[in-house]
Amino acid sequence: TAAVEWVGPITSSHIPGKGRGVVAQRLIKAGECVLANRCVISRANDEAASRTFVRNLNTNTRMCDDESMRLLKAYAVEAAPHDVELSWRICQLHDGSTQLDLVPIEELLSRLSSRVLPLLGQHSDYYCNSHNVDPDKYRIESVIDLNSHDGRRHGTVAGQTSTSLFPAISMFNHDDAPNCMLGPLCATIESHVVVACRDIEEGEELTLKYSTEEAVRNKWLKV
């Protein structure tokens, strides 16, 4: 079954004092789904199928365990030079230093995009000449470090976790009192949804909670 992806009445925007973020395009009612986003890459620290972990994403934290984070970084560094869509998405996400333009949230979904269509016609030079997207190892690892989520399989021993990257969800900024929450769409589809916790006014920023305030200060606010 293909993973479901969908963007509701939201758009990317420049947020004063924060950089990029997500705002409401109209009044959003409490309980309304505003985004469904598929995990683009995931790795588990016990070498089990990563999909099992993604379905049980711990939505309260982006503090991932060291081993699954290491495995995900290694996979991304190896795969990005050969995967135009993965490489392009990585280049749209915050790495702590690169100045980025706004990118429409729709373009971060795992759909067949205009960047892929020439490849279907065997245009072997399309990737390098048309887009010149070639993130180095440091940038890939920085993006994974700052944008990934922790996953934890229920009913298993402690320590069995995964690290997963959801590009569109990564556009949401942190707030200790967020107006949105994140959770799995269902047990058999590897998409997660962002749902409004309360009414959100038109033009208001949508936020998620990354982790504890101390963790956010030490990892995200220092960059």
N, C-alpha and C positions, 0 to 999 in steps of 0.2 A: 504494500500500500504506500503510495507516495505521501510524503509529509505535507500537511496543509500549511499554507502561508497566506497571510492576509494583513493588510494595513487599513485601520479604521480612520476616524476623523482627526488625524494627527499629522504633524509635519515637522521636519527638522528646522532648527532656527538658532541664531546666535543668542546666547543667554548672557546678559551683563554679568561680568565677574566670574563666569564659569567657562565660557567658550561655546561649544556646540551643545545642543540639547534638543528636547522634544516638547512641542507645545500643542494645545488643543485648537482645532480649527472651528469648533462650535462647542456648545455646552455638552459635556459628557456626563451622563448619569452614573451614580454609584452602581457597580456591578456590571457595567458595560465593558465588553472586550474591545481593546483598542489595537491590539497587535497579536499575530501568531507568527512565530519565527522558528525555523528549523535549525538545529545544531549543524554547523557546517563541518566541524571536525571534533573528535572526542577520543580520548585515550584513557584506559583504566589501568590502575597500578598493579592489578593481579593478573593481567593478560586475559581476563575474561572478555566476553563480547561487550564493547563499550555501549552498545545500544541499550543493554539492560540497565546500565547506570544512568543514562540520559533520561530515561523514563522516570527516574526517582531523583531528579535534580533537587538539591537542597537550595531552595530559593531564598534563603535568608543570608547567604554568604557568598562572597567571591574569594574567600580565603581558601585556596586549594592546597591539597597535600603535595609535598615536594616531588614524590615519585611520579604520580600521574601528570603533574605539570612538566616534569623533565621529559617524559615520553611524548607529550603533546608538542612541546617545542621541537624536539628532535624530528618528529613526523612532519611538522609544518615546514621546517627548514629544508627537509628532503623533498617534500611534495610541491612546494610553491613554485620552483622554477619550471615545473612541468604541468602546472594547473593554472590556466589563465584566470579562472574565476576565483579560486582561493587566493592567488597572489593579488588580484585587484581588490578583493574585500579586505585583506590585511592592510593594504595601503590606504584604505579609507578610515581606519580605526586609529585611535589615539595611542601614540607610543611614548609620550612624555616629553617630546621635544619638537617634533615636526609640526609646522603650521599647516593645518588642513582646511580646505574649503568645505562648505556645506555639501552634503550628498543626500539626495532624496532617499528616504527610508526604503521605498519600494526597490531601489537598486541594490539594497543589501540582502534581499531575499534570495533564496536558492532556486531561482527560476532560470529557464533558458533565456539568456539575454542577447542583446544585439552584439555583444562582444564575442559570442560563441558562433553566431550564424556563419561568418566567413570560414570558420574552421570546418563547417559541414561541407563547404565547397572545396576543401583541400587547399586552402590558402596557407601554405606552410610558413610564410613570413609574416602572418597577421599579428601574432603576439608581440614580437619585438619591434616591428616597424610602426604599427598603428597605435600602440598604447605605451610601450616602453615602461612597463611596470615590472620592476626587478628589485624587490626589497632585499636588503642584505640580512645576514644572520642576526645581527644585533637588533635591527628593527623588527624582524619577525618575532624574536623572543620577547622583546619589550611589549609588543602588541598582545601577545598571548598572556604575558604576566599581568597586564593591566585590565584586560577585557574578559577573561575567562570566568566560568562558574564552576563550583564544586558540585559533584554528584555523589550520592551514597546509596548503595543498594540495600533495601530493607530486608531484615531477616538474615543477614550474614554477619560474619565476624567483624569486629572493629578493624578499621584500617583498609577495608576494601572500598576504594573510592575512585572517582574519575574526574577529569578536567575537560570541560567542553566550551566551545566558542559559539556564541549566538550573535552574529554581526549586528542585526537590527536592534536587538535588545541592548547591546552595548552602547547605543546612542543615548540611553536614559541616564541622567545624572543621579547622584546619591542625595538622599535626604534622610535624616534620622526619623522624621515623621512623614513618610512618603504618602503620596496620594494614589499610588498604584501598587499592586502586588503581582507576583510572578508564579506561575504554576504549570504543570503538564497539561496538555490538551486532553490526552487520554492514554491508556496503557499501551496502545499498539501503534501510536503515531508519534514520531520523534519531533513534534513541534511543541513549543511552550507558548503560553499566552500571557499577555499583560492585561490586567483587569483593573478598572478604577475602583479604589476603596471608598471613595466619596464623590460627590458631585464636583466636577472640575470646570471652571469657567472658560469661555472662549479666550484664547491668548495666554492662559495660565500654563506654566511648565508642568510636565508630567515627570514624576520622580519614582525611583525605587530605592530600597535600602540595601546597600552593598554588604555591610557587616557592622561591627561595633564602631562607635565613634573613634576609639583609640586606633583600631586597625585602619580606618579610613584616613586618619591623620598621618599615620606612619607609611601608608602605601600609596594613596592617591593624591592627597593634598600637598605632598612634598614635591610632586613632579610639575 
